[in-house]
Amino acid sequence: AVAASASTTAASSTTVFSWDATAYSAGKFVVKIAAGVHTQVIEVLATLDTSGNVHLTQYAEVSTNGDMGSISVSSSSGTAVLTATTTSNATVTVFGTLLVA
């Protein structure tokens, strides 16, 4: 298992984490979206099949001010990318654990 974190300021869709999909085929991520005094925390599970297709479930969401954003995962040329799409300017922080392929 590998742990990593990244942080960025996002006004719309922003890549917040990427990994080698040929080495790691699944991951669990905790994503925090912060804007002003409000936060939203989302837990995400993602897995890739041997063809690079991504399957994602987003669950265990909690927010102090409604829906502040969403999470997606895509894969291209052996790299998986976790993207946050926020509803306003926000800081997005992610912490993840990857599982070996």
Buried (B, 14 or more C-beta within 10 A) or exposed (E): EEEBEBEBEBEEEBBBBBBEBBEBBBBBBBBBBBBEEBBBBBBBBBBBEEEBEBEBEBEEBEBEEEEBBBBBBBBEEEEBBBBBBBBEEBBBBBBBBBEEE
